[in-house]
Amino acid sequence: MKSRKFKSFLFLVVMFTAITFSCDDSMPEPIYGTKPTVAFTATQSASDIFTWSFTNSSSGAISYNWDFGDGNGTSDANPTHTYTGAGSFTVTLTATAAGTSNAMGWRTSAQQSVQINLPTYDKANVTFSVDMKNAGLNTGDVVNLNGGGELGGWCGGCNVMTDDDADGIYEITKQLTTNSSYEYKFTINGWSAQEQFGSDDDCAATVDGTYYNRPLTLGNLEENVTLNTACYNSCEDCIDIPSTLVGTWRLDGYKVGPAADNGDWWTFDGNGRDCHKDDTYTFTSGGGFEIDHGSETWLETWQGVAAEGCGAPVAPHVNSTSHTYTLAGSTLTVTGDGAYIGLAKAHNGGENGVSGGAITYEIHDITASTLKLTLDYSGGNGTNFWTYDLVKQ
């Protein structure tokens, strides 16, 4: 009679043998089947440097697994793969042979690297464009691109830009050396007018610490470079002032100071002037200008009232639908007996007087919902300004 110890030992030997041969990848080849032979070629597309075709020349396999080296793979026999960028990628093909009734088929792998190098260029064709719709151009005006180095050495009247489709956007293409930095700006009629930038403008930079211009750093990976369309004399996207201006605007505040958008001398804080903040001004697409004060507006003693305060509008500064306006670039002129925006007393010749039937304002800033107008009341000397803030209704 065999002992229990012997039976237990025999059981453990059988279990250990079974586990070892089921988990060890180096077990002998099964009686049926042989290891596959793995080979493939990689071919880069002639029209797209990122696309590769892989031709499988393996033998003795029934299934395949590809790892393209960029986190992607497939089980196709002869795949095509498109990479998303340049670099070196190790491609692995694993082939699996048919197995026996009690074992997996043999697997064999092969690897090779594919290299994707981006083309480089010594010269690039760089297209500059600028939106001039809000620059107040006159017939015959010329738009120029001015810049340093290969852009002409700040040559003034050179680099004439064109607007072939008359959409207000001017373009020019210049061939420039790559791996270089440039600075430039857009000008009108040479140096008759030019973009003016400072340290607060995030689209400008300075090389000499004095003049701020638009910067350009040109790499060497593109032969044709198209820059984003700039807005003349602005770091923001251009607003189509004529169409944006059309509509009804409500007075929201105002101030006075020695410069545009400056309130050093006085700023309206809203106290006691609610009758003024509901005044509206309407610009129509046909050039009409309308004023609506409601039943009351802000009055001052020069208008014949005993004291400043809210009251019924006083002629000629009354509600009206008969005024007109004109727009030249960012310069807005309202015309008509009693036509004005903001304060009736302020006009281009001063305050507390008759405006002569037309007042000119400068659109300091405009968005789809806000409008900031400045009025120079120092007779063109640029030393006294009212600034009005309006919101669109």
C-alpha positions in Angstrom: 0.0 0.0 0.0 1.4 3.4 -1.1 1.8 6.0 1.6 -0.2 9.3 1.6 3.1 11.2 1.4 4.0 9.5 -1.8 0.6 10.2 -3.4 0.8 13.8 -2.3 4.3 14.1 -3.8 3.2 12.5 -7.1 0.3 15.0 -7.3 2.5 18.0 -6.8 5.0 16.8 -9.5 2.1 16.4 -12.0 0.7 19.9 -11.1 4.1 21.6 -11.3 4.8 20.0 -14.7 1.4 21.1 -16.1 1.8 24.6 -14.9 5.4 24.9 -16.2 4.6 23.7 -19.7 1.4 25.8 -19.9 3.2 29.1 -19.0 6.7 28.8 -20.4 7.0 30.4 -23.8 10.2 28.4 -24.4 8.6 25.0 -24.4 9.5 22.7 -27.2 7.8 23.1 -30.6 4.5 21.3 -30.8 4.5 18.1 -32.8 2.4 19.9 -35.6 3.3 23.3 -37.0 6.5 25.4 -37.3 7.5 28.9 -36.5 6.6 31.5 -39.2 9.1 33.5 -41.1 8.5 37.2 -40.8 9.6 39.9 -43.2 8.1 43.2 -44.6 9.0 46.3 -46.6 8.0 49.9 -45.9 7.5 52.4 -48.7 6.9 56.2 -48.2 4.2 57.8 -50.3 5.6 60.1 -53.1 2.8 62.6 -52.6 2.5 62.6 -48.8 5.6 62.2 -46.7 3.5 61.1 -43.7 1.9 58.1 -45.4 3.6 54.7 -45.5 2.6 51.4 -47.2 3.7 48.1 -45.7 4.1 45.0 -47.8 4.1 41.8 -45.9 6.3 39.0 -47.3 6.0 36.6 -44.3 5.4 32.9 -44.7 3.9 30.2 -42.5 1.5 32.5 -40.7 -2.3 32.7 -40.5 -2.6 36.1 -38.7 -0.7 39.3 -38.3 -0.4 42.2 -35.8 1.2 45.5 -36.7 2.5 48.2 -34.3 3.3 51.4 -36.2 5.4 52.8 -33.3 3.1 55.8 -32.7 0.5 54.1 -30.5 -1.5 52.8 -33.5 -1.8 49.3 -35.0 -3.8 47.0 -37.2 -4.3 43.3 -38.0 -4.5 43.9 -41.8 -2.0 41.8 -43.8 -0.7 44.7 -46.0 -1.7 48.0 -44.3 -1.2 51.7 -45.1 -0.7 54.1 -42.2 -0.5 57.9 -42.0 1.6 59.5 -39.3 0.6 62.8 -37.8 4.1 64.3 -37.6 7.8 63.9 -38.3 10.2 61.6 -36.4 11.6 58.1 -36.2 9.1 55.3 -35.6 9.9 51.6 -35.0 7.4 49.4 -36.8 6.9 45.8 -35.5 5.1 43.0 -37.3 4.2 39.9 -35.3 3.1 36.8 -37.3 1.3 33.9 -35.7 1.3 30.3 -37.2 -1.4 27.7 -37.0 -1.5 25.9 -33.7 -2.1 22.3 -32.7 -5.2 21.1 -30.9 -3.6 21.8 -27.5 -1.2 24.7 -28.1 -1.1 28.2 -29.5 0.5 28.8 -32.8 4.1 29.9 -32.9 4.7 33.7 -33.0 7.7 35.5 -34.6 8.3 39.3 -34.8 10.4 41.6 -37.0 11.1 45.3 -36.7 12.4 48.1 -38.8 12.4 51.9 -38.4 10.8 54.5 -40.7 12.1 58.1 -40.7 10.0 61.1 -41.6 11.9 64.3 -42.2 10.1 67.5 -43.0 11.4 69.4 -46.0 13.1 72.7 -45.4 13.3 75.8 -47.5 15.9 78.6 -47.7 13.3 81.0 -49.1 9.6 81.4 -48.4 6.9 83.3 -50.3 5.2 85.3 -47.5 1.8 86.9 -48.2 1.0 90.0 -46.0 -2.6 91.3 -45.9 -4.2 94.2 -44.1 -7.9 95.2 -43.7 -8.1 99.0 -44.6 -11.9 99.4 -44.6 -11.8 101.5 -41.5 -8.7 103.6 -42.4 -10.6 106.3 -44.2 -8.8 105.9 -47.6 -9.4 108.4 -50.3 -9.6 107.6 -54.0 -6.0 107.2 -55.3 -4.5 106.4 -51.9 -1.8 103.8 -51.9 -1.2 101.2 -49.2 2.4 100.2 -48.6 4.2 97.5 -46.6 7.2 98.9 -44.8 9.8 96.9 -42.9 13.4 96.2 -42.3 16.0 94.2 -44.2 14.6 92.2 -47.1 11.3 94.1 -46.7 12.9 97.2 -48.2 14.7 98.9 -45.3 11.8 101.1 -44.4 11.7 102.4 -47.9 8.4 104.4 -47.7 6.7 104.3 -51.1 7.9 100.8 -52.0 6.0 97.5 -51.6 2.7 98.7 -53.0 -0.1 96.5 -51.9 -3.2 95.7 -54.1 -6.8 95.1 -53.5 -7.9 93.3 -56.7 -11.4 92.4 -55.6 -12.1 95.8 -54.0 -13.0 94.3 -50.6 -10.9 96.7 -48.6 -8.2 94.0 -47.9 -4.8 94.8 -49.4 -2.2 92.1 -50.1 1.4 91.7 -51.2 3.7 88.6 -51.4 7.4 88.9 -50.6 10.1 86.3 -50.9 12.1 86.3 -47.7 15.0 84.3 -46.2 13.8 81.7 -43.7 15.1 81.2 -40.2 15.1 85.0 -39.8 13.2 87.6 -37.9 11.6 90.7 -39.4 9.6 93.8 -38.3 7.1 95.7 -40.4 4.1 98.0 -40.5 1.5 99.2 -43.0 1.5 102.7 -44.2 -0.5 105.0 -46.5 1.1 106.9 -49.4 4.6 106.1 -48.2 4.9 107.8 -44.9 1.8 110.1 -45.1 0.1 108.0 -42.6 1.3 104.9 -40.7 0.4 102.4 -38.0 1.3 103.7 -34.5 2.1 101.1 -31.8 3.4 101.2 -28.3 4.3 99.0 -25.3 0.6 98.3 -24.5 0.0 96.7 -28.0 0.4 93.0 -27.7 0.8 92.6 -31.5 3.9 94.9 -31.6 7.4 94.6 -30.4 10.5 96.9 -30.3 14.0 96.2 -31.4 15.7 99.5 -30.6 13.5 100.3 -27.5 11.9 103.3 -29.3 9.8 102.2 -32.3 7.2 99.4 -32.0 6.3 97.4 -35.1 4.7 94.1 -36.0 7.2 91.2 -35.5 7.6 88.2 -37.8 9.7 85.1 -37.1 10.0 83.0 -40.2 10.8 79.3 -39.9 12.0 77.1 -42.8 9.3 74.3 -43.0 6.9 76.1 -45.4 7.6 77.4 -48.9 4.4 79.5 -48.9 3.4 81.3 -45.8 0.1 83.3 -45.5 -0.1 85.6 -42.5 -3.4 86.4 -40.8 -5.1 89.5 -42.1 -4.2 92.4 -39.9 -6.5 95.3 -39.0 -4.8 98.6 -39.9 -3.4 100.3 -36.9 -4.9 97.8 -34.5 -4.1 94.5 -32.7 -7.7 93.5 -32.8 -9.8 92.0 -35.6 -11.2 94.7 -37.8 -14.8 95.9 -37.2 -16.9 96.8 -40.2 -17.7 100.3 -38.8 -20.4 101.2 -41.3 -22.6 98.1 -40.7 -21.8 97.9 -37.0 -22.8 101.6 -36.5 -26.2 101.1 -37.9 -28.8 100.7 -35.1 -29.8 102.5 -31.9 -27.3 103.4 -29.2 -28.0 104.6 -25.7 -25.8 107.0 -23.8 -24.1 105.2 -20.9 -21.6 107.7 -19.6 -19.2 110.5 -20.4 -16.1 112.3 -19.2 -13.8 115.2 -20.0 -10.1 115.5 -20.0 -6.9 116.7 -21.9 -6.9 113.7 -24.1 -9.2 111.2 -25.8 -10.8 108.7 -23.4 -9.4 110.7 -20.5 -11.5 111.7 -17.5 -8.9 113.7 -15.4 -11.1 116.8 -15.3 -14.6 115.2 -14.7 -16.4 111.9 -15.1 -20.1 111.4 -15.1 -21.0 109.0 -12.2 -24.7 108.7 -13.0 -25.9 110.6 -9.9 -29.0 112.7 -10.7 -28.8 112.3 -14.5 -30.9 109.2 -15.1 -32.8 111.3 -17.6 -29.6 111.6 -19.7 -28.7 107.9 -19.6 -31.9 107.0 -21.4 -31.2 109.2 -24.4 -30.8 107.2 -27.6 -29.2 107.9 -31.0 -30.1 106.0 -34.1 -28.0 105.6 -37.3 -29.9 104.2 -40.3 -28.4 102.3 -43.2 -29.5 105.2 -45.5 -27.5 107.9 -43.6 -30.3 109.1 -41.4 -29.6 110.2 -37.8 -32.3 110.3 -35.2 -32.4 111.5 -31.6 -34.8 110.4 -28.9 -34.6 111.9 -25.4 -37.9 110.7 -24.3 -39.9 113.3 -22.3 -36.8 114.6 -20.4 -33.1 115.1 -20.9 -30.2 116.8 -19.1 -30.4 120.6 -19.4 -27.9 123.4 -18.5 -28.3 127.1 -17.9 -27.0 128.1 -21.3 -30.2 126.6 -22.7 -32.3 129.1 -20.9 -33.3 127.1 -17.8 -32.8 128.5 -14.3 -30.7 125.6 -13.0 -29.1 122.4 -14.3 -31.3 119.4 -14.1 -33.7 117.1 -15.9 -36.4 118.7 -18.1 -38.2 118.7 -21.4 -35.8 119.0 -24.4 -35.1 122.6 -25.5 -35.0 123.6 -29.2 -33.2 123.1 -31.4 -31.8 120.1 -29.4 -35.1 118.1 -29.4 -36.3 114.7 -30.5 -35.7 114.4 -34.3 -35.8 112.0 -37.1 -34.6 114.4 -39.8 -30.9 114.6 -39.1 -28.2 112.9 -41.3 -24.7 111.5 -40.7 -21.6 110.7 -42.8 -18.8 108.3 -42.0 -15.2 108.6 -43.3 -13.1 105.9 -41.9 -13.5 106.4 -38.2 -14.6 110.0 -38.4 -18.3 110.4 -37.8 -20.2 113.7 -38.6 -23.8 114.4 -37.6 -25.6 117.2 -39.5 -28.8 119.1 -38.9 -30.2 121.9 -36.7 -29.8 120.6 -33.2 -27.9 117.4 -34.2 -25.5 116.1 -31.6 -24.4 113.1 -29.5 -23.9 113.1 -25.7 -23.8 116.8 -24.7 -25.6 119.5 -26.7 -23.2 122.2 -25.5 -20.0 120.6 -26.9 -19.0 121.0 -30.5 -15.7 121.2 -32.4 -15.3 124.9 -31.8 -15.8 124.8 -28.1 -18.7 124.7 -25.6 -21.9 126.7 -24.9 -22.4 127.9 -28.4 -24.0 127.1 -31.7 -22.3 124.3 -33.6 -23.1 125.5 -37.1 -25.3 122.5 -37.9 -22.6 119.8 -38.0 -20.4 118.2 -35.3 -17.6 115.7 -36.0 -16.7 112.9 -33.6 -13.9 110.3 -33.8 -14.9 106.7 -33.2 -12.3 105.7 -30.6 -13.5 102.2 -30.3 -16.5 100.1 -31.5 -17.7 96.6 -31.0 -21.0 94.9 -31.7 -22.4 96.2 -28.4 -20.3 99.2 -27.4 -19.3 102.5 -28.9 -16.8 105.1 -27.6 -16.8 108.5 -29.3 -14.4 111.4 -28.7 -15.0 115.0 -29.5 -12.2 117.5 -29.8 -13.7 120.8 -28.6 -10.4 122.8 -28.6 -10.8 124.0 -32.1 -8.6 121.2 -33.5 -5.8 121.7 -31.1 -6.2 118.3 -29.5 -6.0 119.5 -26.0 -9.7 119.3 -24.7 -11.8 116.2 -25.2 -15.2 114.9 -24.3 -15.5 111.1 -24.5 -19.0 109.4 -24.7 -19.7 105.8 -24.0 -22.7 104.2 -25.6 -24.3 100.8 -25.7 -26.3 99.2 -28.5 -30.0 98.6 -27.8 
